[in-house]
Amino acid sequence: MNSNELLAYNQDLIIEVFGNLSIDKNRLPSSGLSSAGIPSFVAEWLLDKVVPGTGKLTTPELEKINNFVKKAFPRKDDYNEIMFELSQGKAKKIIALMRVRIKVNNEGKLIPDPLAQIKVLNLDECRISPTIVERHTMLLRQGVWGKIDLVMLPDGTVEVMDFEPFQCSQINLQSYAKLRENFNTQQWKNLLFCSMGFNPEHPSYSEDAKTWVLSRLLPLVESNYHIMELAPKGTGKSFVFENISSKVCLISGGKVTPAQLFINGQTREVGLLGRHDVVVLDEVQSLTFDNNDEVIGPLKNYLASGRYNRSGFADISSDCSLVMLANIELDEQLRPRNEDNLIGELPKFFGETALLDRFVGIIPGWEIPKFKREMIANQVGLKMDFFGEVLLSLRNENQFFSYVQEHTQFDKNTTVRDQNAILKSASGFLKILYPHLQLTLLDYERDCLQPACRLRQYIRNSLYYLDDEFKQLGQEMYVEVK
């Protein structure tokens, strides 16, 4: 086998190894489901169930999926029509994101009957049996996409009679690691790249660019992994986070309240950081808070310890990763205008070194090309729901961090936070690229440790620029394999 064959994108091998866990990525763009606001992890599941096959959708397949979507996926303006049908004694089946909450009465006591929320229909207080909630406990956290059976009770209350989730069954990470053995490193990297929705064969994606795109997966595979990505507009920063799992929450720009992030003092409802595995704040260059201290104080504590409190409530622990995405301006050479202080264009609170130091690194999004239509994946990749569940399941695997600790040596000029950040990033790259843990030290250094150091170095550069205290250790970090 020559080198070209080793590097070629082998779709037949992927189908042979992963079988029905793979899908032709041509199916989704030709379906129109994304423009209907359906995330990829739901849309790919749906395509495989309703119109299984390969290649772009044919006219009959397109008609079939469109009819299904019109019938099953409600829009906000369908509210009156659906409520009328329910009021006439008809049962209604819809596909939507549903979440369950426990209500608190005026005396602050919990009301035992759970209530279902279906935001697309602005339904906040649907009755739902505790038995359904016990079967699908993730409804109590970030919510789950699925098929919902609705009826209306005589008093006009809407009730959820049944629920069937759209999500992968239990992931077997040992089997996944075994399947990895069928691919060389380049083939595996390209498979992951395609599974994210990007075309690995597009000439604009250099090996470095692919590394930085794949680094967007680090917050999924590592708990309490807090990172920024700075880039010009149009590099697809938020794409994977919008489409990979309901356990990932994307908030776009504007104003974020303490109640949203931490806990609502009136309803006692736990905020985003306590419910999701990953929270992504997009467009943070325009992020504002009503009261900076009310957010930055608890946020610094959370980034350092994985715990926060607010309004006198007891500490809440969470393993949620926090991702900050921001647009920055580039110069004529397509480099950041101020490489020494990358966070200079962000809100002033990012300039507080005690906050900045708590982020593990900065993804250099300026090294990722602007996203064009021909950069959409058109090969066979892993189904997004399976891919997302595998990545999130890897969070609980500790042997990768042990490997990294054993084979990484730091110079005395690296702080404890530098070391922890590099170890977590290297562990994340190891989970993503070598889930079977079959690699040489050269592989580890090239594919895991070096990019982990680069992520952290961007934080170190800004700290060095902003605060004389950090100049005592020097700007460069020295880390090596042992």
N, C-alpha and C positions, 0 to 999 in steps of 0.2 A: 504493500500500500504506500503510495507516494504522499508527499507533504500536502499537496492540494486536496487529496481525498480525505486526509486527516482533518483539514480545516473546513471542508465543505459542510454546508448545512444539510444534514442527513435526515430528511423527513420520514423516510421509511423506517429508520432505526427508532425514531421517537414513537411512531405508531406501534412498532413491534414491542418496544419496552413498556410503554405506558398505556397502550390500548385505549379503552374508553375514558381514561383520565386526560386524554389529549383532545384537541379540537383544531380544525382548520381556522386560523385567525382571519381568513378572508370572509368567513360567514358573518361576523358581526358588523363590519363597516357597510356591507351591502344590504343589511337588514333594516337600517333606519332606527333601530331600537335605542341607540345612544342618544339620538336627537329627541327621543320621546322621554328622556330623563331617567332611563332605566340603567342602573350601573352594570358594568361588564360581568360581575360575578353572578348576577341574576340573569342577564340577557343570554350569556353563553349556556347556562343551564337550560333556559327556555328553548333556545334554538335546538339543542340536542334532543329535547323531549318532543317538540312540535314538528320540526323539519330536520331530522338528522341527515348528515351527508357531508360532502366536501365541496370546495369551490364556492364562488359567489352564488347567492340565492337566485334560483330561476324565477320567472314571472309567477308560476303557480305557487311556488314556495313563499314568495314575497306576499302574495295575496293571502295565503293561509296564515302567515304569522301576523300580518296586519289585522286581519279579522279577529284573530285571537286577542291581540293587544286591545283593540277597540272594545271587545266584550269584557275582558278581564281586568284591564288596568284603568282604574278610574282617574279622572282629572278633577281639579277643584270645582269646575263648573258642572260636574255631574252630580253634585250634592243633592239638589232638589229632586232630580229624576230618581236617584237611588232611594232617597227617603220616601218618595211617593210609592215606589214599588214595595218597599218594606211595610209601609202603612196599609197596603192592600193585602197583607198577609203572605206576600211572596218572600221566599228565601233568596238571598243574593250572595254569589260567590265572587270575590274580588282578589286581586294580587296586589299587595302593598306592604310597606314597612309598618310593623305594629310594635308598640311598646306598652308595658304594663307598669302602673305605679300604685303605690299604697297611699291613700289620702289621709290627711290629718284634720281633725275637727277643730272648732274654735278654741277648745280647751287644750289643744296640743296633743290629744290622744289619737292613736292610730285607729282608723276605721278598717275592720278586718276584711271587708269585701274588696278584692282588687278591681281596678278600673283599667280598661284598655284604651290606648290612644292610637288613632289612625289619622295622622297629620294631613295626609293628602285630601281627606274629606272634612277636615276641621272637626273631627269627632274626638272629644277628650274624655268622655265618661261612659264608655260602653261597658256593660256587664260582661264578665268573663268568669268561667268556673275556675276555682283554685286548682282543680285537677289538671286543666290545660296548662296552667302556669307551672305546676310542679313538673310536668313533662318537659317543659321548655323554659327552664329558669333564666336563659339569656334574655327573655322578654323583659325581665326586671332590670336589666342593665341598659345596654345601648339599643335594644330592640332587635327584631329579626324580620327579614323579608319572608313572605310565604303566602299561601292560599288561605283566605279567611272566609268562613261561612257566617253570614249575618242574618239575623231575624229581628223583628220588632215585637216587644212585649206589649200587652194590653195597655199599660200605662204610658206608652210612647218611648220607653227606653230601648236603645239598640243593644242587642246582646250578641257576643261572639259565641257561636255554637260549636265551632271546630276550627282547628288551625293546623296546617301542614307546612313546616318550614322548608325554605330553599337553602340548604346548606349541606356541606359534605358530611358524610358519616365519620365516625371516629378515625383519626389519622394514625397509621402505623408507621412511625418514623424509622423503625428498623428496616421495613420493606423499602421505604423511600431511599434510605442510605444504600441498600443493596442495589437498587435500580441505577443509582449514580455510577456504579462501577462499570456500566456499559458505555460510558462516555469519557473522552479525554477532556482536559480542562477547558480548552477552547470551545469544543462542542457544547459542553455543559453551560458555559457562560452565555453562549449564543441562544441556547434553549431558554434560559432564564430571561434573557433580554427580550426574546420574542414573546414569552409568556406575559411579560409586563405590558405588551402591546406595541413594542418598537421593532423596527425591521433591522435585524442584526447584519444583513448583507448590504445595507445602504452605505455607500463609500464615505459619507460625511461623518460616520461614527468611527472614530479612532479607538484604539484599545483603551486609552486614557478616558475618553468620553464614555465608553461603555462602563468602565469602572465607576465613574461618578454617577451614572444613571442607576447602576446596581446598588450604589451606596444609599439610595433612597429606601431600600428594603431594610436597612440596619435597624430602624426603630421598631420594625415588626418582629425581628428575631431576637432583639435584646430588650429586656424589661428596663424601665426607668432610663431610657436612652434618649437624651435631649440634645437636639442638633438644629443647626440653621442651614438653609441653602440660600445663597445670594446669587442672582443671575439677572440678565436682561429679560424683558418680556418675551414669551413665546418659546421657551425651551421645554415646556411640558412638565413644569415643577409639580403641579398638583394632580396630574393625570392619573397616576397609579393610586394615589390616596383616595381619589373619588370613586375608584372602580374595583378595588380589590376585596373589600370586606365591610360588613355592617359594623364590625368592631373598631373600624377606623372612622373618626369624625373629622370632617373638614369644615372650618369656619373661615369665611372670606372677609377680610378687612374690616374696616369700620371700628365700632366700639364693642369692647368685651367687658362684661360686668363680673364682679366677684361672685355673684349668685350663679352665673353661667358656669364659671370655671370651678368653683369650690363647693359651696353649699348655699341653698336658698334659705335665708333666715326665717322667712314666713312659713313656707311649706315644708321645711326640713328636707327638701329633696336634694340628694347628692348631685353635685355638678358634673361637668364633662370629664374632669380628671379622675373622678371616682367611678365612672361607669364604662369608660372605653379603654381599649388596649393602646390606642394611639390617638392623640388629638393633634390636629394640624391647624395652625393659624396662618392663613394665606394673606398676602398683601400687607405684611406687618409694617411696611414703610409708612402706612397710613393708620396704624393702630393707635387708638386712644383709650384712656381710662378716665372715668369721672374723678376718681381719687387714686393717684398713683400708689400712694403708700398702702392703701387698702388691698391692692393687688400685688405689688412688687414684694412686700414683706412676706406674705404667705407663699408666694411663688418661689422666692429664694429658698425658703425653708423646704418646700417640696422638691425642688431640683437637687438639693443636697441630701435629703433624707428619705424621700418617698412618702412623706407625711405632711399634712397641713391641718390647720384648724381655723375657724372663723366664727364670730358672733357667739363666743362662749361654748361652742359645741366641742365634744371630745375629739381628739385627733382622729383623722381619717387616713388610713394607709392605702396606697395604690401602687401598682406597678406600671401605670400608664406612661408611655413615652410622649414627649412633647416636641413637636417639629414646628419651626418658624420658617416661613418662606417669604422672601422679599425681593422686589425688583431693585436693581442698582444700575447706574449709568456706566457705560464703558467709554474708553478713549478711542482714538483712531486705530490703535493696534488691537482693539477688542479686549483690552485689559481693564480692570477696575480703575477708576480715576485716582483712588487713593488706596493702593495695595497695603500700605503700612497700617491703615486703620479702616478695615473693610466695613465696620459698622457705623461709619461717619454719616451715612445717609439715612440711618434708622432713627426712630424716636430717641430722645435724650436719655431715657432710662437705660437703654442698652449700653450707654457709655459708663455705667456704674460697674467697675471691674468685679465687684463681689458677685454681681449677677452674671456677667459675661463668662467668668471663670467656671461657672457651674455647667456650661454647655460643653459637650465633649468635643465639638468641632464645627467647622463650616465647610459645607460641600461647595466646591468651586464651580458653580453653575455656568460661569462664563466660559468654561472649557467644554460645555455641551452645546452642540449646534442648535440653531432655531429649528423648531419642529415644523415640517412640511408634510403635505398629504402623502407623498411617496415614502415617508418614513414610518408609516403605520405598518405594523406586522402583517405579512401576507403568507407566512409559513405555518406549519403545524407547531403549536405550543401546548403548554399545560392549560387546562381549564382554569379560569380565574378563581372560581370558588375553591377548588382543590388546592391551587397554588397558595392562595391566601391563608387557608387553614393550616397547611404545612408550615409556612413561615411563622405563624403565630404559635404553633405547637413547639417549635424549636426554642422558644423562650425558656422553657423549663428544663432544657438539657444542659447540665453543668460540666460535662467532660470537655467541652470546647474551651471553656475558660481555664480549666486545669491545664490543658495542653499549652495555651497561650502563656500562662504564668510560668510554666516549666521551661519554655523556650524563648523567653524575652528578658533581656538585660538592659537596665537603665543606667545612665550616667548620673552623677550626683546633682547635676544642674536641673534635673526634672523634678517638679514638685509632685506631691502625692496625687493631686488632681490631674496633672499631666499623665502620670502613670496609669491611674484608674481609667482615664478617658481612652488612652491608647490601647489598653488591655481589652476594654469593652468593644471598641471598634474592630480590633483584630479578631476577637472572638466572634463578632457578628459576621465578618467576611469569611471566617472559617466555616461557620454554619451554612452560609449561602453557597459557597463554592466547593467545600469539601465535607458535606454532611456524613460521608463514610469515613472520614479521618484517615484517608490513605493519601499521604503527601510527603514530600521531602522537605527538609529545612529550607532549601532554596525556593520551593513552591510557597512555603509559609512566608518567607521574607518578601518575595516579589508580590504575591497576590493578597496578603493579609496585613503584614506589619508595615510595609512601606506606605500603602494608602492610608492606614490608620494614623501613622505619624503625620502625613500631610494634612489630614483633616484637623488634627490638633494644632499643628504649627500655625494655621491661620488664626486660631484663637490666641495663641502665644504671641504672634506678631502684634495683634491689636492691644493686648495687655501691656506689652513692652512699650508701645507707642503712647498709651494712655496714662501709665502710672509708673513713677520712678522706682517704686518698690520692686517691680518686676524686672527692672534693668540690672539689678544686682546679680541675677543668675545668668545673664546673657540672653540673647534672642534665640539662638539655635538650640534644639534638643538633640541629644545623642543617644540613640537606641540601637541595639543590635541583637541578632539571634544568638542563642547559646545552646 
